[in-house]
């Protein structure tokens, strides 16, 4: 005879098989876990056998019935688990015979989180109406043991930004960077390539540069998870940070549409002051206006005209009775007739075109639609289509550059997304998704050399856009020593890049407490650079002045892509020339992974998985330094390689009495699929012989395309070079994270981990050949390693306020450095790469927030970081021992000056249906005002860096940076549609900030001499700071366009949701 307890056990075990029809336990991917306890409200006793259902999701502020509900049954202790719930906001219902059903409304579920939802059911003699209460959200997240932010779309929408990457760049520990290595995100001082962006699990990294596409469509995002501290063992191939983006899923119940549009009025300049290319500029006044004929003659003239033009004598100047101003190499040989002043002015105008900057509005548009996939009635396909929902998204940005610096005047970035989600069975779900993205811009002309460690200049991954950082970068390209190149648009090249990703994810529930996921991905990326080239064989390459023909420069580009600089008739401005880059590289990758998750008992959630990735890289790009396109082996790269990356992990999440422990181990395997080369002292003669004896004797002329075609076929296996076998690297990475409560309202957490990432492609495979030597690929270069430690404390007070403080330390090793071998007479020089660089990064971050409030919410961040870097080992190895001295690398430890920064964000909002009603409208409801203030310390600069005596060094404070942006909106509700009108003002106070680094030499000298400094005496003593400008005695000479950037910018926008 069975006891009562045994009968209860049997009933509870059977309950999982009798959930309501259409209910599943875990057929979703990339989700969180919901757990809790069901008890009797009167006695506190656990209620085994209670049904818990996730049956409603909130979309667009409205509850929508889930197509298939997720559910579980409480065990003997009243506890339940629902695994892998997709990120979102839900209503969760608990019910049991003899008790009043209870709904916890608006429960927020996040990726990789455990969300606790408890139920106290009240007994009822008859079936009572369901009771609904609003779930009290967590202020402290007890199961999070690292620094991370989980962001819903609404928070992005509230900020005065137009791009998702701009929003991410304002989070603690993160900077949005524009530089020689590209545009991307730096996490806690890490390189751009050390952070990945994953869209529904698919990496958006370009395999060659390893920089991620970050211009995301905010209207498709359900949740954005930003990991900057330690991360779990299941994440590999990254050293610094991860952005996990989970997109929305549709419902079979209805269609949902979200539209977002912002634009700036036309005519907005992205800099203060005079447009140097405009019709009213002082340049045109000098050479085509008031001073054109007679030049600068009087003292008053010199006061009105910048000193750069004082030597201009005017087009009417004569010597020996003939006009003599200007040099015109385009004139026919033997042409003796002097050009008239009017002809010279006409030629000057053609060689110095006018550009009206900011003539068109900047446009930012995004949209998404979700809902049931049509076609349920189609024969044969209806079974699939009737179980499928879709997400379709589109994003478009077109923004004009601040300055006319290249062959394009605008940055254009657009992408499209498609996601199909099918519930094949109650326990099996298939998700198919993809994205196509295109970037059209110009590159910024410089090589991507990873801080100078890469000894070659063929790679260029940088491009210009129009974030505020990018505008500063544009100004650097025309300021300082580049002022004479303001008309040279051919020094930058056309830049086009495409990202294509696609994948399928199958999730299957094995039992109420376990599931597995299989994920297949494919990605394609191409990277195109093309010179701005003037074809001189075309009649369109010339313009005419009367019967005389002149090259149409700079408007048409550099003649035949020449790198030689061409100057104007006054030898004052460069019209064309500079390094010309050409690139037609592309890559594709295929990845397959499998993951298994199971809940073991009440306390352990285990996960394990394996992954494999095959990448095909076709690299074909380079540059030239000649007057025409030439294929010099020291400036071009050509190779095809297929590296393989494998991974495996196992981890356990232990949850016991409020304490969380995550422990895992990851295995990473990297096969470069290429044999290395052996370098000895002295180097093998075959290295120098490749150029001297092989390349130099190939068919065709020196640097000809004919010779190049034969040479490039030899690059995979250079003749005679001593090879080593391909080196396969295997790395183990322990990961540990602990979070434990100190009190009910506070917690401590700690995490530690090793993180490995393969070296950059350019160090592994690039080969540079030159007379008497080579820089060889190093496919066996050690994988980069970061050992990270983080300790944090979190405190809740006054119900909804939270303070978080985190301390971190990162030990970054195996950074590539060059090492060069020299033969006795230095006629055979070979360079390889070794892992001799290191960095130490330590810092503290603080956050204060109130994330819940009826009228006011806010958050504030503070970052303080110090970096040290150095090098070890031998940099040069000589066969001649007389030269073998002072070759041991100096430790050369460099410590950066810490530049703390802070962000404060206030969000003021009025509730829906609040305030007096006027003619059926409540004008005071649904008003949102968001103020964002940022501050960054300027630090100090060394005033006298050439002073050899350290004790006499003089340090000068630098002006701090600050800025305030504003977003204000009003929402109107028309039935099922919400219409929001938006006003965004960037740089609300219209602050002018001096960019001293963009000054020319004469500007800088005048500026420095005008300052009144603390270490001066007499009348020159004062308290000026480096970067101050708004005092009468401080001299800021012409031009000012590159010096004062990002004035107040007003955007008008609209949001539509229905």
N, C-alpha and C positions, 0 to 999 in steps of 0.2 A: 504493500500500500504506500502510495506516494504521500509525502508531507505537503503541507500548504506552500512552504517555501519552494519545494521542487515544482509544484504546479505553476507558481508565479514565474519561475525561471523558464519553464517550457513556454508559457504564454509570451513572455518578453522576447525570447528567441524567435518566436514565430511572428511577432509583430512586424519585423522588418519585411516579411514576405507579404504583409497585408496593409501596406500603406495605401492611401487613396489612389485610385486609377490615375495614370499620367504623372505619378510622382517618381522621382529618381533620387539617388543619394549623392552621386558625384560624377556627372558626365561633363563637367566643364573644365577648362584649362586656364592656367595663369590666374588662380584665384586665391582666396583666403579661407580660413576655417572658422566656422561658427560653433561655439561650444557653450555649455551652460548646465543649469540644474533646474529640474522641475520639482517643486515641493508643495505641500499642502499649506495654504496661507494661514490656517488656524493652528496647526500643530507643528509645522516645520518639518514634518516627516517627508522623505523622498517619495515621489510618485513614479514607480516603474510602469512602463507601458504607455506613457503619455506620447501623443503624436505631436511632432514639431514640424511645421511646414514653412518654407520660404515661398510664398505664393504671389507676392506683389512686388513690383519694382517701380521706383519713382523715376520718371523720365520727363524732362521739361517741366518739372514742378508738379507733375500729375501722377497719381498712382495708376499703374497698368498691370493687369493680370498677366502673370507669367504663362507662356505657352505650356511649359512643363514645369511643375513645381519640384523644388528640392526638399527632401525631408529626411527625418530620422525618428527613432523611437527611443525614449529614455530607458536606461538600463536599471538594474536593481537599486542602484544608489541614486536614481533620478537623473543621472548625467546623460548627455547626448553629444554627438559630434556630427556636423555636416561638413564634409571636406570639399575644398575646391569651388567655393562659391565665387562667381565672377565679381570683380570690383563693382560697387554700386551701392545704392541706397534702397533698402527693402523693408517690407512689413513681414514680420515673422510671427506665426500663430502657433499656440500650444493648446491642445484640447485633450479631454479624457472623459469617458463616461462618468457622469455624476458630478462633473465640475463645470463651472462657467468658462467657456473659451476666452483666452486672453491673447491680445495682439500687441506686440511691441512694434511701434511704428517708427519708420525712418532710421533703421539700423544701418550704419555705414560700414561696409565691408571693404577691406583693402588687401592688395596683393601681399602674399607671404605673411599675413597677420593672423593672429588668433583673436577673434572678437567674442567676448563673453556676454551672453544674453540669458539672464535668469528669469524664471517664471514662478510666480506664487499664485496657484489656482485656488479659487474659492468654491467650496462644495455647493451643489444646487440640487434640490429635490427633483426639479423638472428641468428640461432643456432651457437654459437662459440665453438671453441675447449676448453676443460677443462683446467683451469689454476691450477698449483700445486705449493704450497709453503711449505717449511719446518716449522712445528710448533715450535714456540719459547718456549722451555720448561721452567717450573717454577724453579726459584732459591729459592724463598721464597714460601712455601706452605701455602697459607693463611688460609686454612680450618683445619689445624692441630693444635690442642691445647694441645699437650702433647709431650713428648720426644718419638720419634719412628724413626726407620730406615726402609726404604723400599728398598730391595736389589734385583737386577736382577742377573741372573746367571752369566752374564759377569763379574760383580764385584767380585764374588767369584773366578771365573777362573783366574782373573788377580793376585790374591794374592799368595805369596809363602807358601801355606798351602796344605795339602793333605786331610783334613777332613773338613766338614761343621762346626762341633762344634769348631774346632780350629779357624776358621774364626770368628764365633760369639763371641768367647772369647776375640777377639781383639777390639770389639766395646766398646764404652764408657758405663760405668756403669755395665759391664758384666765381670765376671771372670769364667774361666773353672776350676773346682775344682775336685781334687781327694783326697779322705780321707775315714775315717771310715764309713761315712754315704753313700758313693757311689761316682760315677762319674757323674757329671752333671754341670748345669749352675747356678751360683749365680748372681742374679740381685740386684744391689744396696745393698749389704750386706745381702740379704735374704737367707733363707735356700734353699737347692736344691729342696725340695718338693714344694716350694712356686711358682715355675715357671713351666708352662706346655708347651709342644710342640704339636701342632695340625696340622695334615697332612690332607689337604682338609676337615678341620672341625673335624677330628677324633682325639681324645686325644691319645697320645702315652705314657701316664703314666702307670706304673705298679701300680695297685690299692693298693698293700700292702705297698710298700716303697714310692709310689707317686713320684718316680724319672722317668723322661722321657727318652725314647730311642732317642738318638740324633745323631746317626751315619747315616746321611741321604745321599741319592744319589743326588749329585748336578746336574747331567745331566737330572733329571726328574723335576727339580724345575723351575717354571715360575717366581715366586716371593716369597721372604722371608720377612715377615713383623715382625719386632722385636719391641715389646712394652715394654718399661721400666718405663715410667711415668704412669700417671693415664690412665685407659682404660674404655671403654664404659660399660653401664649397661648390655649389652647383654653377656658380658664375666663374668662367675662366677666360683667359686671353686679354685681361685688362689689369692695369696696375693702380689706377687712381680712382675712377668713378664710373658710375653706370646710370643711364637714364632709361628706365623701363616704361614704355608707353603702351597702355592698353586702350584699344579703340572701342567704340560703342558697338553693341549688338542690337539688332532690331527686334521687333515683336511681331508676331502674327496677328495681333489684335488691331494695329493701326499703323499709319505712316507718321513719321516725325521729320520735320524739316527745320534746319538751323541755318540761317544766313547771316553773314557778317561782312560789313563793308565800311572802309575808312578811306578818306582822301584828304590831301592837303590842297589848299587853293593854288592855282597856277601862279607863277612869279615869285615863289618863295625861295630866297637864297639860303643856303646852308652855312653862310659865313657873314660876318659883319663887314661893312665898308664897301669900297669900290669894287665893281666887277672889272678885273684887269682886261677882259676881252670885250667889254661893252663899248657902245658908240661914244659914251661920254668919259671914257677913261683917260687918265693923264697920258698914257702911252699914245693914244690916237691924237690927243691934243698936240703932243710934241711933233709927231711925224706926219699928220694929215690935217692938222688944224691951225691954231693960232701961231705956232712956232715953226710950221712946216717949211716955209720958204726961207726964213732968215735965221733960224736956229735960236740958240740961247745966247743972248748978247749982253743984257744988262744985269745989274745986281738984283733988280726986282724979278727978272726972269729966273735967276738962280734960286730965289726964295720960293717961287711958285712951282719949280720943276725939281724932281728928285735928282740927286747928284749923279746918278748913273747916266743921265742924259745931258749933262752940262757940255760935253764935248761935241754935241751935234751942231754943225755949222749952218744947217738948212740946205734944202735941195737947190736953192738958187745960188749957192756959194760958187764962185768962179776962181780959177787960177789960170793966169795967162790968157784971160778972156774966154775960157771955156769952163763949162760946168764940170766939176771933178768929184762930186760926192757919190760914193757907191761903187761896188765892184759887181760886175755882171758876167759870170762865166758862161751863161747860156747864149750870149750874143755870138753870132756867126764869126768864124775866124776871118780876120781882116776887116771886120766892121769898124770903121773909123769915125762915123758920125756919133757925136755925143747925144745921149738921151736928154730930153727936155725935162725940166722939173715936174711938169704935169705927168709925163710918162713914168717918171721915177715914183711919184706918189701912187699912181695906179698899180705899178708893180709891187710896191710895198704893201698896199692894201691886200693884194692877192696872196702875198707871202705871210700876211699877218691877219688872218680872218677874224671877223667879229663872231662872238658867241654870246647869246643871251641865255645865261644859266637859269635854271628853274622855271623854264617857260611852260612846262606841262605839270599838271598835278601828279603827285605821287599817289599810287593806287594800291590798296591792300584789300583783297577780297577772298573770302572763304565761305564754303558751304558744305552741308552734309544732309543726306536724306537716308533714313532707315525705315524698314518696314518689311511686310511679307513679299517674298519673291512671287510675281504673278506666274500663272500657268498651272495651277493645281488641277485644272480640268484637261490638260493635254494628255492624250493617250501615250502611255509608255514613260513619259517624263513626269507626269503628275505626282507619282509617288514621291519623287525627290523634291520637286518644286513646291509641293504642298507642305513640306516639312522644313522649308528653308527661309531664312530671313537674309536681308542684305544691308550693307552700308555702302553708300557711294559718296565720295568726297572729292572736292576740288579746291585748290588754292592757287591764287595768282597775285604776284607782286611785280609792279613796275615802278621804279623810283629813279629819278635822274641823279647822276653824280653831282657832287658839289662843285666840281671844277671840270672843264673840258680837257682831261688829261690823256685820253686815248681814242681809239677808233670808234668806240661806242660811247654814247652819252647817257646810257641808262643801264641799270641792273634789272634783269628780268629773271624771275624764279617762279616756276609753277610746278604743281604736282597733282596727280589724280590717284585716288585710292578706291579699291573695291574689296569688299569682304562678304563672303557667303558663309552662313552658319546653318548647318543642317542637323537636326536631331534624328538620326537614322533609326535608333531604337530608344526605349526609355533609358538605356544605360550607355549609349554610344553616340558620340557627337563628332561631327566633322566640320572643321573650319578651313576655308580656302580664302587666302587673301593675297593682295599684291599692291604694289605702288610703282608708278612711273613718275620720275622727277627730272626736271631739266633746269640747268643754270646757264644763263648767257650773260657774260660780263667781259671784263678785260683783266689780264694779270697785272701785277704791279711791277714787273720787270726784274725782280731779284730772284736769285736761286734759293731753293729750299735746301739748306745744308745742315740742318739740325744743330744750330748754334755754332757752325763752323767746323764741326767734327767730320763732316763728309767732304773728302778731298776731290771734289769735282763739281761742275756747275750746270749739268744738263737738266736737273729736275727742278720744276717750278710748280708748286701746288697752291700758290697764293692767288687770290682774286679779290676784286673790290666789290663791296656792296655799300649800303648807305646807313648802317647803324652809326651811332655817334662815334664809336671807336674807329670805324672805317672812314668816316669823314676826316678824323684826325690823321689817319694814314694817307689819305688823298692829299691833305695839305702839306705833309712832309715831302711829297713828290714834286711839289712846285715851289716850296719854300727853301730857305737857306741857299746852298750852293746850286740849287736847281732852278733858280729864277730865270736863267737864260734859256730854259727848256720849256717855258710855258706854252710855246706854240708847237713843240715837237710832240705830235701825237703818235708817232711810229715807234717810240721807244717801249711801248706796251703792245701786247698782242691780243688778238681775239681769244677769249677763253670760253669754251663750251664743255659742259660735263653732264652726263646722264647717269641716273641711278635707277635701275630696274630690279625690283625684288618680287618674289612670289613664293608661296609655300602652302603646305597643307598640314593640318594638325588633327590627329585622331585621338580622342580621349575615350577610354572605356572603363566602366566601373566593374571591378571584379567582385566586390562585396560591399556591404554598407560602410566598411572602414578602409577600403583600399581601391586604388585605381592606377592606371598607367596611361602615359601619353607617348605617342610617336609623332615626331615632327620632321618633315622634309622641307628643305629650303633651297631656293636657287636665287642667285644674284648676278647681275651684269652691271658693269660700270665702264664708261669710256671717258677719256680725258683728252680734249683736243685743244691745241694751241696753234694759232696760225698768224704769221706776221701781217702787219698792215703794209702791204706791198704795192708799189706803183709800177705797173708794167710799161716800161719806156718804149716798147714796140707799138703801143697803141696810140692812136691820135688823141684819145681822150686824156692822155697823160700830160697834155700841155694846155696852156692858155695863151691867148694872143693879146698883145698891146700894139695896136696899129698893125704893122706887117711883121712884127717881131714875135718870136715864139719862146716861151719860158716854161720850165718844168712846173707842173701844178703841185707844188709842195708848199706847206705841209698837208694840204687838204686831201691829197691823193695817197699819202703814205711815203715810205722810204723807197727811192728808186731801186727796183730789182732787189728789194729787201736788204739794201746795203747797211752795214753796221757803221760805216764811216760817217762821222757827223758832217752835215752840210749847214753852213751858216748863211744868214741873210746878207743882203748887199752892204750892210754897215758892219758886218762881223760882230753883231751884238746879240742876236738871238739864234739859237740852233733851230733849224727847220725840220730836220730829219736825222735819223741815225740812232745808234745805240744797239745793245745786244738784241738779237733777233732769235726768238725761240719757236721751235716747231715740234709738235708732239701729236702722235696719233695712237697712243697706247690704249689698251683696253684689258679687261679682266673679267672672268666669270668664276663663280664659286658654287659648289653644291655641298650641302651639309645634311646629315641625317643624325637624329638623336632620339633616345628613348629614356623615359623617366618613370620611376615607380614610387608611389607614395602610399604609406599605410599607417594607420593609427593602431598602436599596440597598447592595449589597456587604456587607462585613463591619463597616463602621463607621457607617453612617448609617441612622437610622430617621426617616422623614419622616411628618408628619401634616398634614392640611389639612381644613378643614370650613367649612360655612356653617350659619346658623341664623336662624330668624325666629320672632317671638312677637307675637301679637295679644292684647291684654287689654281686656276690657270691664269698666268700673267704674261701678256704680250706687251713688252716695253719697247717702244720705238720713238725716240725723241732726242732732241739736242739743240744746239745753238751753233752759231758761227761768228767769227770775228773778222770777216773779210768784206770786201765790197760787193760780193754776191754770194749766193748760196753755195757752200762747200761742205763736203763730208769729211771733216777732219776726225781721225779716230780718237783724239783726246777730248772731243766735245759732243760726241754722239753715243747713245746707248741703244743696243739692240739685243734682246734675248727673249726666249720663251721658257718658262719654268712652271712646274706644277708642285708646289710645296703641299705637304699633308700635315694636318693637325688633328690629333686624337685627344680625347679627354674621358675621364671617368671620375665619379665622386660617390661618396656615401656620407650621409650626415644624419644626426639625430637631434630632434628638438624635444628636450625634457622640460615638462611643465609640472611643477610640484609646489603647492602651497604659495603661489605667487612668485616663486623663483623660476626663471627661464634660463636654460643652458642649451646653447647650440654648439655642437661639436661635429666637425667634419674633416674629411681628408680628400684632397683632390690630386689626381694624377694627370699630368700634361705631357704629351709626346709631340715632338716637332721633328719632321723630316724635311730638310730643305730641297731634297731631290736634286742635289748637285754635288759633285765631288769638289773637294777643296784643293788648294795648291800648297805645296811645301816650299817655304822660304828659308834658306840657310844663309850662313855668313861664310864666304861671299855668296850673293845670289847666283842662281843658275844662269849661265849665259843665254839660255833660250828666252828669258824674259825680255832683255834688250833686243835680242835677235828677231823677235816677232815684228817689231817696227823696222829695225835697221836692215834686216836681210829678207824678211818675208813681205811685209806690207809695201816696202819701197820698190819691190820688184814685181808687184802684181800688174796685170794688164790695166791700161788706162793711165791718164795723167794724175799727177799729185792732187789729192783731195777731190778727184772726179767721182761722179756717181757710178761710172763703170767700175772703177777700182773699189769703191765702197761695196758694191753688190758682191764682189768676190770675197772681200775682206770679212763682211758680216757673217758669211757662211762658215768662217773659221773660228768665230768667237766662242761657240759652244765648247770646242776642244782646241785651245790654242796650241799650235805645233811645238812639241818638245817641252812644254811646261810640266814639271814634276807634280803629279797628282797624289792626293790622299783620298781615302775612301770617304763616301758621304757620311757625315756625322749625324746620327740620330740622338736627339737630346730627350731625356726622361727626367721629369721633375715632380717631386712630391710637395704638396702645399698643405700644411695643417691650418685649420681655421677654428677659432674658438670665440664664443661670445656669451657673456653672462649678464643677466639683469636680475636684480633682486630688490625687493622693497625694503626701505628703511622704516617708513611709517606708511599709513594708509595713503598719504598724500605726497610721498617722495620715493625716489628709487635711485640706486647707483647702477652703473653698467660699465662693462669693460669688454673690449674685443682685441683680438690679436690674430694676425694671419700673414701667410706668405703668398705673394701674387707674382706670377710669371707671365711674361709676354715675349713673343718672338721678336728678334731685332728688326729694325726697319729694312724694308726690301732693298733700298739703295745700298746699304752696307753689305748685304748678303750677295748681291748679284751684279752690281754695276762694275764695269771694267773700263779703265781709262788707259789708253796706249799713247805713248809719246816717244820721241827719239831718246834712246838710251834708257828706257825704263817703262814701268807700268804701275798703275794702282789697281790691284787685283781684287776680285770678289772674295769675300770671307764667309762662305756658307756655314762654316762651323762656329761662327761667333756665338758666344754664350747668350742665352736668353736673358733679357732684362729681369731683375728681381727687385721687388719692394717688400720689405718687412714693415708692417704697420701695427702701431699700438694706439689704442684710444681708451680714455677713461672719462666718464661723464656722470653728471648728477642732474636730477630733474626734481623740481619742487612745485607742487600745486598749492595755491593759497587763494583765499576769498572766492572759493567755488570754481571760477572760470579763468583764473590767471595762472600762467605757467612760466617758470624760469628754467632754462636749460643751459648748462655750462659744460663744455667738452674740451679736453686737452688731448692733443695728438702728437705723434712722432712717426715719421716715415724715414726709413733707411733705404735709399735707392742705390742699387749696385749694378755693375756690369754695363755701364754706359759706354758706348763705342768711342775709342780714340784711335788715331792713326799711329802706326809704327813703321819707320822707314829703314831699309837696309841699303848700304852703300858699298859698292865694290871698291877696290884699292884706289883706282883712278876716278872713281865716281862716274864711270861710263856705263854703269848698270845699276839703276836705282829702282828699288821695288818697295811699294807701300802696301801694307795690309792693315786690318783693323783688329784691335784687341779690346777686351772689356776692362779698361783702366780708369774710367771715370766714375765718380760717385757724388751723391747729393744727400744731405741731411735736411729734412724739413720738419719744423716743429711749430706748433701754434696753439692758440686758444680761441674758441668761438663761444659766444653767448647769445642767447635768444630769450626775449621776453614777449609774451603774447597773451592776447585775449581773443580766442577764436570763436567764442559764442557770445552773442549780445543782441538785444533787440534793436538798438539804435547804433551802437558803436562796437567795432572790433578793431584790433590793431596788432601789429607785430613789429619787433625791432631786433636787428641783428648787429653784432659787433665781431669783427675778425681781427686777429693779430697773428702775423706769421713771420718767421725768420727762416731763411734758406742759407745753407752753406754748401759749397761745391768744391771739389778738388780732383786730383788725378794721381795715379800711382804708376810705377813701372818705368820702363826705358822707352824713350821716344825715338831714338836713333841708334842704329847699330852699324859701326864702320869696320870694314876689313882692315883698314890702316889704323893701327892702334894709337898713332899719334893724334888722330882726330877723335879717338874714343875717350872724350872727356866732357864733363858737364852734360852728359846725355841722359842721366837719370832725371826723370820728370821732377820738377819742383812740386812739392805738395800743392803749392799755389792755391791754398784754401781761400776762397772768397766768401764772405758773409754779406748778405744783402742788408741794406738798411730797412728795418721793419716799417711798413707804411700801413698803419691800422686804417680800417674803414668801418663805416656804420651805415645802416639803412633803417629808416623808420617809415612805416606805412599805417595811415589812419583811414579807416573805411567807415564813413557815416552813411546810414541808410534808414529810410522810414519803412515800416512794415506795410504789407499789403492791406488794403481796406482800412487805412488809418487816416484820421483827420476828417474835417467836415465835408459833407457831400454837397456839390453845387451842380445843379442841372444833371444829376445822375453820375457825376464824375467826382472822384476824390483827388484833388490836385496835389495834395501833400503826401499821397501814398506812393510807394515804389520809386522814391528818389534816392539816387546813389551819388555820393561824393567821395572820391578816393584821392588822398594826398600822399605822394611818395617823395621822401627827402633822402638824399644820399650825401655822404661826407667821406672824404679820403684825406688822410694826412699827407702833406707835401714832403715831410721829412726835412733833410738838410742837404746842402750842396757844398762841396769844397771850393772855396773862392780862389785859392792859390795852389792848384794841383802840381805846379812845377817846382814848388818850394821843397828842397831836399831835406830840410830839417823838420821832422814831424812835429816837434814842439811849437813850430811857428805856423802850423796850418791854421787857417781861419775858416770856420764853418758858418754858413749863412742859412737861416731858416727859409724854407720854401713855402709859398702861399698854399694853404689847404684848398682842396677842391670841394665845392658843394653845389647842389642842384636840387630843384624842386619841380616835380611834374604833377599835373592835375588831370583827373578824369571825372566828369560829371554827366549824369544821365537821368532820364525820366522814362519810366516804362508805362505804356498804355496797354490795357487788356481789352481785346475785342473778341468775346466768345472764346474760341479755342486758340486764338492767335495772340501772342505777346509782341508788341512793337516797342522797341527801346531806341530813343534818340540820344546820341552820344556826342559829347564835346571833350576832346583831349587836347591839353596844352602842355607841351614839353618845354622845359625851361620857363616856368611861369613868370619868374622875376626878370627874365631877359638879361641874365648875368653875362658879362663879358669876361672871359678868362684868357690870359695871355699865354700863348704857346711859344715860350722862349726858344725851344729847340728848332723852330721853323724860321728863325731869323737868319738873314745873310750876315756876313762878317762885318760889314759896315754898320748894319743895324745893331748887332750885338755889341760892338765897341761903343757906339753912342749910348746904348742902353746902360751898359755897365758903368760908363763914366758919369752918368747922370744920377746914379743911386746915392743915397745918403745912408751909410752903413754904421753899425754899432762900433766897429773897430777902426773907423776913421776919426779924425780930430778936426777941430775948427768948424767951419761952415758946412763941411761935408759929413759931419757926424749926424747920425740919425738912426731910425729903427726900421728902415725899409726891408722888405723881404724879396727874395728872388721870385719873380712873377708878378709883382705889383706894377701897376701901370697908371692908375687913376690919380696921379698927382701932377700939378702943373709943371714941375721941373723935370719930370721923367720923360725922356725922349723915346718916342716910338716912331721911327722913320718909315717911309714908304718902302714896300707895299704892306698893307695891313690885312689883306684878304687871307693869307695863310696863317695869321697870328691870332685871330679872334673867330672862333668857330661855334657852330650849333646855337644860333640865336633862337628866340622864342618861335615855336612851331605849333600851329593850330591845325588840328584834324577834326573833320566832321564825319560822323559815322552813324550807322543804323544797324540794329540787330532785330532779326525777325525769327521767332520760334513758334511753330505750330505743328 
